């Protein structure tokens, strides 16, 4: 994703709807996204939860999910106005289901996501 000349990131996954594709994509790059997903790793954890999260919030990403396989947790940040809400932590042990208004009908049990 290329936000500015200096703000370039490569999320693990991103989603752009057909409705917003012409606004958020060009021939070579994503200029934004509706949903960004980062998957924790020792080398990227700190950057994903600080610099990248702030950049996604500042540039209008609608939802940001931080997936932590070690904790079997997904932290969900949703945009309200100009900011993300506080993280809503979903866990496999809490028998939570991950859903989003961005993908009607999408429902993922975290026990399936994190099964061994």
N, C-alpha and C positions, 0 to 999 in steps of 0.2 A: 504494500500500500504506500503510495507516494502522496504525502500531505503537503510538504514543501520541499525545497531543495535539500534541507537539512533533516527533515522529519520523514524518514523512510523506515518502514518496519515490514516484517514478514510474519504475519500471524500463522498459527498452525492451521486454522480453518477460518473461512469467512463466508458470509452469505449476503447476497444482493438479490433482491426480488426483480422480476422482469419489469415491474412498474418503475423501479428506480435505476435500472441498469444503465440507461442512457445518461443519467446524471452522475453515476458513481464509477463508471468504467470507461476507459478509453482503449485504444488499440493495443497498448502495452501494459497498462497498470490499472489497479484499483485505486481510485481517488478517495474512497470511503467505503463504508459497509454498513449494513443494518445490524448484523450480528457478527461478532468476532469471538473466536474461541482460542484460548491459549492452554496448552497442556504442560503442567509443571515438569521441570527437570532441574537437577542441581545447578546447571550452568545458566539457566534463564529465569529461575523463580523470582529472584529479587527484581530484575528488570521488568518482568511481566506484571508484577503487582505494584510497581511504582511508575516508572517512566512510561511504559506502554499503556497502562491503565489510564494515566492522566492524559496522554495523547489521544486515546480513543474517546475519552470524555470530552475533551476540548474540541475535537473535530466532528462531533455529532453522531458518533456510533450509537445506535439505539439500545443495544444490549451487548454486554461483555460477560463471557463465562470464563472463569479460571478453573480448570479441571486439575485436581490434585490426586493422582492415583495412589500415592502413599497414604493419604488420609481418607481415601475413598470418599472424596467430597468435591462438590461443584459449587463455587461461589458465583452467584448470579447478581449482576449489576444491571439495573434497568434505568433508562433515562426518564427523568421527571423534570421537565423544563430544560434548563441548561446543564443539569448535573445528573450523575448516576445516584441512585438510591444507595443506602448502605447495603453491603453484601447480604444476600439471603443465602445462607449456607444449607445446601441439601446434601444428605449423606445416604450411603447404602444401608447403614445400620438403622437409620430412621425410616427405612422403607419409603423413601421419597420418590416422586416421579417428576422428571424434568419436563416442563412444557414452556411454550412461548407463544404469544399472540402473533409473532412474525411467521410462524409455521402452523397454521390451523390444522388440527388433527394430530400433530406431533406429540407423542408422549413416550418417554423413555424411563423405565424403572432403573434406578441407579444400581440395584442389585444385578441387573443384566449388564450394565456398563462396566462394572468393576468385578465381575465374576472372574475367578482364577482360570 
